[in-house]
Amino acid sequence: MALMAGCSSDDDPVDCEKNGPSINLNQVISATSCSTSDGGIEVAVSGGKEPYTFLVNGQPVEGEGVIQNLSAGVYSVAVRDAN
């Protein structure tokens, strides 16, 4: 009988049948005016493998799902997991 290994070679194999992380929008804090950078976005992540990397408009940002100091505008938020 053969055993099937996960998709990765590390000690914590990836289950290729499961999806990666899922991101949910918890809160949007609008900037108080067009000239300020006091807005924010709060997201929650489930699934995947920590640590997570958050990206705003394709650029990595610091934080654990709370993105601050945003000016008024439209933003794209994504998450990458360790896999």
Wavefront OBJ file of the C-alpha trace (Angstrom):
o trace
v 0.000 0.000 0.000
v 1.404 3.405 -1.014
v 0.972 6.541 1.047
v 0.296 9.813 -0.718
v 2.283 12.805 0.469
v 0.941 16.366 0.523
v 1.879 18.926 -2.099
v 4.704 20.404 -0.067
v 7.906 18.907 1.172
v 7.865 20.501 4.629
v 6.834 18.856 7.892
v 3.323 20.321 7.610
v 2.108 19.130 4.195
v -0.503 21.043 2.229
v -3.837 19.360 1.592
v -4.331 20.114 -2.105
v -8.034 19.316 -1.868
v -8.704 22.292 0.445
v -8.820 25.932 -0.489
v -6.361 28.462 0.808
v -7.230 31.347 3.089
v -10.555 33.152 2.941
v -10.808 36.866 3.668
v -13.864 38.662 5.082
v -14.412 42.390 5.419
v -15.279 43.262 9.033
v -15.228 47.047 9.042
v -14.557 50.095 6.869
v -13.707 53.393 8.543
v -14.109 56.210 6.038
v -11.581 59.027 5.968
v -13.028 62.198 7.483
v -12.238 64.211 4.327
v -10.527 63.860 0.965
v -7.363 65.473 2.321
v -6.886 63.243 5.386
v -5.429 59.765 5.784
v -7.414 58.633 8.813
v -9.499 55.864 7.261
v -9.068 52.153 7.722
v -10.115 48.638 6.813
v -10.431 45.646 9.129
v -10.493 42.131 7.678
v -10.572 38.632 9.154
v -8.887 35.585 7.655
v -9.754 31.935 8.055
v -8.185 28.827 6.589
v -4.827 28.471 4.958
v -1.572 28.405 6.898
v -0.258 31.245 9.050
v 1.529 33.574 8.900
v -0.595 35.675 6.578
v 0.622 38.554 4.415
v -1.870 41.321 3.685
v -1.735 43.298 0.458
v -3.460 46.588 -0.318
v -3.608 47.406 -4.016
v -0.995 44.700 -4.547
v 1.497 46.093 -2.007
v 2.322 44.287 1.255
v 1.294 46.113 4.431
v 2.115 45.630 8.098
v -0.544 44.467 10.493
v -2.771 41.608 11.442
v -5.799 42.476 9.345
v -6.177 46.087 10.465
v -5.051 48.484 7.762
v -4.887 52.111 8.897
v -3.932 55.571 7.667
v -5.877 55.317 4.416
v -7.117 58.310 2.479
v -10.467 58.354 0.693
v -10.476 56.012 -2.290
v -11.088 52.512 -3.568
v -8.833 49.759 -2.275
v -8.241 46.120 -3.140
v -7.305 43.947 -0.143
v -5.867 40.445 -0.554
v -4.215 37.886 1.695
v -1.479 35.332 1.115
v -0.800 32.440 3.436
v 2.476 30.646 4.165
v 1.762 28.086 1.455
l 1 2 3 4 5 6 7 8 9 10 11 12 13 14 15 16 17 18 19 20 21 22 23 24 25 26 27 28 29 30 31 32 33 34 35 36 37 38 39 40 41 42 43 44 45 46 47 48 49 50 51 52 53 54 55 56 57 58 59 60 61 62 63 64 65 66 67 68 69 70 71 72 73 74 75 76 77 78 79 80 81 82 83
